[in-house]
Amino acid sequence: MCVEKLQKILLAVTLGIAMMLAAAGSLKAAFLLQVGIIVILIVSGLTGFCYITNVLRTAFPSCNEEKK
């Protein structure tokens, strides 16, 4: 498993958890989780820096390195 794929899987799981929290009536927690995700994605899009990717790189190889 490479970093970029793992990051997308974790994003999908996190959004699923936010949906589950909203369905369970925990709207405040769901809203805060989604705001956090939005902030991370905006920072990543504007600067090219993604904290989650850098943390995951310590344990998993990049997809580009895996193909070589």
C-alpha positions in Angstrom: 0.0 0.0 0.0 1.4 3.4 -0.9 0.9 6.8 0.7 -1.3 8.4 -1.8 -3.7 5.5 -2.0 -3.8 5.2 1.8 -4.5 8.9 2.2 -7.5 8.6 -0.1 -8.8 5.6 1.8 -8.4 7.4 5.2 -10.2 10.4 3.8 -13.1 8.2 2.7 -13.3 6.6 6.1 -13.2 9.9 7.9 -16.0 11.3 5.7 -17.9 8.1 6.4 -17.4 8.6 10.2 -18.7 12.2 9.8 -21.8 10.9 8.0 -22.3 8.3 10.7 -22.0 11.0 13.4 -24.6 13.2 11.6 -27.0 10.3 11.2 -26.6 9.5 14.9 -27.6 13.0 15.9 -24.1 14.2 16.8 -24.2 17.2 14.5 -21.7 19.3 16.3 -19.0 16.6 16.1 -19.8 15.8 12.5 -19.6 19.5 11.6 -16.3 19.9 13.3 -14.8 16.8 11.7 -15.9 18.0 8.2 -14.5 21.5 8.9 -11.2 19.9 9.8 -11.2 17.9 6.6 -12.0 21.0 4.6 -9.2 23.0 6.1 -6.7 20.2 5.5 -7.8 19.9 1.8 -7.7 23.7 1.2 -4.2 24.0 2.7 -3.1 21.0 0.7 -4.5 22.5 -2.5 -3.1 26.0 -2.1 0.4 25.1 -0.8 1.0 21.6 -2.0 1.8 20.6 1.6 -0.2 17.9 3.2 0.5 17.0 6.9 -1.2 13.6 6.7 0.9 12.6 3.6 4.1 13.6 5.4 3.2 11.6 8.5 2.3 8.5 6.4 5.5 8.7 4.4 7.4 7.8 7.6 5.8 4.3 7.5 4.8 3.7 3.9 6.5 4.2 0.5 5.3 6.8 -2.0 3.3 5.4 -5.0 6.0 6.8 -7.3 8.8 4.9 -5.5 6.7 1.7 -5.5 6.5 1.6 -9.3 10.3 1.7 -9.8 
